[in-house]
Amino acid sequence: MGNKGKANDKITGIICAVFFIFLAVMLCIIDKDVLADNATDLYELIDNNEELKSQYVELYVDGVIGNYAETEHRINGIIPSGTDQHYLLWLDDGTFISLTTRNKDLMSKLDAICDNTWYYIDYKTDVLDKSITIKGKIGSMDTEIKGFCNEWLDQLEISHSDMRYVSINADTSRGSVLGYVGICLLLAAVGVVVFIFAVKKEKNDAFNAQLVNSYQAMNSNSEYDQMADNTTHDAGSGIDKDTFM
């Protein structure tokens, strides 16, 4: 049972290390543009009629319709971590796209642009004079977010055909990717430590077992020698018949 447990620890450690190293490598490959800060202009993709899917993009924003939803943020879709704010951006070609962020400084700037955008829509100003350049990674919109977005579009009487149903995650950055890679490598290191301790324990147990066997063998030989001495002594101390002759 003990040997089986040690073998399981070694296997667990190896699997853990290999899995998280693989995950770290995959993150680096998938987000290589983010790590290299190699953002593609969003309008270039639109002009070339390219499908908006997983690209790391940069866009100039001077039109924001508003913050249309707030949802719980989950790391890898599992671990709750704050809330995401979802904004509806008005692009230069007249279409709309969603942007997600938890960055309070960015939210403050988007809110200011939103106010100016509505001044422009209500003819209170002739120009959109507030703007910001944003970088982020394009991702899909889940059913819940899409539902919130469609409600807003209907309220504002905006055609669904003018909506680009993807979302730009403005919180995806070189630092965030390196953070995830670092976590993966740390967990991989834990797996390596588990494996090393399992191997050391196995060696120590084997060494201790060898010591016990040697000690038992020595005791066994000692008892045998003692028995042999006692037998010789008993034989030598027998009664001599000549004594009574």
N, C-alpha and C positions, 0 to 999 in steps of 0.2 A: 504493500500500500504506500509506504514511504517513497520507494523508488518511482512509483507511478506518479505521485504528487510532484516530485522533483522534475520528472520528465514533462509534466504538464506546465510547470512554471517556465521551463526553458522554451517550450513551444509557444506559450503565451507571450513571453518576452520577444521572441523572434518575430512572431506575427505582428505584434504591436509596433515594433521598430520598423519593419518593412512596410507596413500599411501607412504609417504616418510619414515616412520618408517619401513614399510614392505619392501621397497626397500633397506634400510640400512641392515636389517636382511638378505635379500636374497644375498646381496653382501658379507656379512660375511660368509654365507654358501657356496656360489659358489667359493669364493676365500679363503677358510679356509686354504688351503695349503700355499698360498702366505702369509697370515697373520702369520702363524706358521713358515714360512721360511722352509717348508718341501718339498724341491725340489727332484724330482725323476731323476735319471741319464737317459739321453736320450738314451744312448747306451743299457742300461738295457731293456728299452721298445722295442727297435729295435730287440735285441737278443730274446726277448720273443714273437716277432711278434704281439705286441699289437698295436691296432689302435691309431695313434697319433691324439688326439682330446681333447683339453681343459686342458691337464695336465700342471702343473707347473714343469718345467724341468731345469736341470743343464747340461751343456755340455762343454767339453774341445775343444777349437777351435784352430787349427793350420793351417787351409787351408781356404782361402777366395778368391773366383774368382773375385769378384768386386761388386761395387755398381751399380745395374742394373736399378734402378728407383727411382724417387723422386715424392711423391704425397702429396696432401694437407691432413694434419691431421685434423680429425673432432672428437670432444668429443661426445661420444655416437652416432657417425655417423651424427651429426647435426651441432654442433658449431665449426666453423673453428678455428684451434689453431696451427699455424706453419706448418711445413712440416715433413713428414716421409721419412727416407732414407731406401732403401731396398737392402740388401746385399745377395749375393749367397754364402753359405758356402759349403765347400767340406768336407764331413764327412769321418771318418776312414774306413767305409765299401765301399767307392767309390761312394756313392750316394750324392745327393745335397739337401739342404734345404734352405728356405728363412728366413732371420732375419730382423726385423724392429726395428728401433730406431730413437730417436731424440736427444740422448745424445751425445754431441760434443766430450767429452773425449773418449767415447766408439768408436765413428766413427774414431777418430784419431788412436786408437789402431787397429781397423779393417783394416784401410788403410795401416798401416805398415805391418800387417800380409799379406795383399793382395800383396804388393810389393814383400815380401819374397816368397810367393807362386808362383808368376810368375817367379822369379829367379829359383825356384826349377823346374818348368815346362820347362823352357828354358835351363835347365842343367847348370845354372850358380852357383848353390849351390847343395850340396848333401843332405842337411837336411832342414827340416822345423823347424827352431830354434826360431821362434817367436810364441807365443801362449797366450791365455787368457781363463779363465773360465767364462762362461756366464750363468746367470739364466734368465728365461723368461717363459711366458705362451704361449702355442701352440694355434693357432687359424686358421681359414680357410682363404684361399686366395680368394679375390673377383675377378670377371671377368677381371677387368682392370689390376690388378697386375699380374694375371696369364698370360694375353696377353703379358705384358712387359717381363715377365720371359721366356716365350716360344720364343720370338724374340731373347733373349740373348742365349738361349740354341741352337737355330738354327745357330746363327752366330758362336758359338764356336764348332758347330758340336757335341753337347752332346745330347744323346738320351733322349727323354722325359720320357722313362721308368726308367731312373736313377734319376729322379726328384721326391722328396717327396713334393706333392702339399699341403703343410701347411706352415704357417709362425710362427716364434717365436717372440713374442713381448718382446724385452729385456727391455722395459721401465715399464713393470708390476712389481711392487715391493710392499713390505709391506706399505711403505710410500704412494704410489699412491693409494692403496686400502683404507687406512685409510683416505686419503684426500677426496675420493668420499663418504665414509661413513659419514665423518664430514659434508660435504655439504648437504647430505640427512637429517641428524639430525637437521641441522640449518634450512632447509626449513620446516621440521616437527615442529620445535619450532615456526616458523612464523605462521603456521596453528593454533597452540595452542593459540598464542597471539591474532589472529583474532577471535577465538572462545571466549576467555575470554572477549575481548572488546565488542563483540556482546552481551554476557550475561550481562555484566555490563551496557551497554547502554539500554538493555531491562528493567533491574531493575530500572535504573534511570528514564526512560521514564514512567514506571508504577508508580513510587513514585511521579513524577511530576504531572502525570495525577490525582493521588489521592489528591494531594495538591490543584490542580485546582478545582476538584469536591467539596472538603471541603470548599474552599473559596467561590465558587458559592453558596453552600448550606447555608453558614453563611450570605452571602449578601441577599439571598432570604428570610431567616428568619428575618433579620433586616428590610427589606422593608415591610414585612408583619406586624411586630410589629409597625412600623411607621404608616402604614395605619390604624391599629387598634386604635392607640392613636389619630390620626386625627379624626376618626369617633366619638370617645368618646367625644372629645373636641367640635365638631360641635353640637352634641346632647345636651351637657350641656349648650351651649351658646344660646339656643333658647329664644324668647321673652316671658316674663311672663305676662299673661293676667291681673293678679291682680295689676300690676303696673299702669294700666290705670283705675282701678276700683275706 
